[in-house]
Amino acid sequence: MVITCEQLFEIFKKNNIDFFTGVPDSTFKDWMTFLADNHEKRLTNRIAPSECEAIAFASGYNLSTGKIPVVYMQNSGLGKTINPLTSLADKEVYSIPLLLMIGWRGEPGKNDEPQHKKMGRIMLPLLDILEIPYQILPQDLSGIEKIITEMTQKAREISAPTAIIIKSGTLEKYQSIKQKINKYEMTREDALLLIADFLKEKDIIVSTTGKCSRELYEYRLRKGQSQRDFLQVGSMGCCASQAFEIACQKKDRRVFAFDGDGAVLMQLGSLSAIGNYKPSNFYHIVFDNESHDSTGGQPSLSSNVNLQRVALACGYEGSLQVDNKYDLIETLKVLDKIKGPYMLVVKCNPGSRQDLGRPKSTPKENKEAFIKHINS
């Protein structure tokens, strides 16, 4: 039996919980859509650029209201939160009660992507090491209510974080009440194909986790080209830093980071390092669809951020934002003459093809092909 998002919200409400913050997870993407629909009407959904900031938001909320907040995340995000959980919220430091809501990707015995296997296997032992009490939500209404009530009360009693673990399929599908509006001319894949067609065979591409890498992989297949790009399958936010260092080491090659708005915002500090060291062969392409596309299209914070100006403020040699094919093509025509580090922000619509596949090669095979390409 699955429960509805409305039923889950009523359980939280009974426990005097109406503040939620975090980074979306596909395990409970319907819940994320419900939160977005009801923000400022019945609850607060504080979008966080990363899970660390979500812990900080939640601690500020608790300090100022005395109420228990919920911090939602994929279990990969649990790793990012270890510092604020142990040095801020822990009962041996400031002793701040929080309820963590963690999606269980990579659950042992279930098929999942390779980047989730390790965390899926070690998540529960990690919570034990962190001394965070947890329970796994069952798939029935009364059981879920019992556990959420118990873990909320436990957080209050020990004045420290507790956690509930959610498996895939626990929540019923939820249809957003908001109409999706396409504001721009291109999708991410439209823009990606245009850019990839303009690049040279010896150019190096590092693409961010999620659908961007999947679309680039299928582009190579359709073109009959060898797979030579580094397709990050996890490590959200790390694409630019990895591509930057490759550019520093491979000065005779152009290096492109194919990035996303949510990923850039998660590790925005990396732009300061890129701007400081100024590799002239580094090009930062940000496909900005103002959403977390891979987890269901929940809004990111990029609609309120001028990434083009942020890049300049961090020391990039140049930056430009485009939102149509003509301007994108005109920029690509002169890219050879543009000195890096350079950021090109491409505003595009969220969403992807229904038949978008996943890479058939393993991460290790991808790494070997990439190393062969950059050393050729």
Secondary structure, 3 states (H helix, E strand, C coil): CCECHHHHHHHHHHCCCCEEEECCCHHHHHHHHHHHHHECCCEEEEECCCHHHHHHHHHHHHHHHCCCCEEEEEHHHHHHCHHHHHHHHCCCCCCCCCEEEEECCCCCCCCCCHHHHHHHHHHHHHHHHCCCCEEECCCCHHHHHHHHHHHHHHHHHHCCCEEEEECCCCECCCCCCCCCCCCCCCEHHHHHHHHHHHCCCCCEEEECCCHHHHHHHHHHHHHCCCCCCEECCCCCCCHHHHHHHHHHHCCCCCEEEEEEHHHHHHCCCHHHHHHHHCCCCEEEEEEECCEEHHHCCEECCHHHCCHHHHHHHCCCCEEEEECCHHHHHHHHHCHHHCCCCEEEEEECECCCCCCCCCCCCCHHHHHHHHHHHHCC
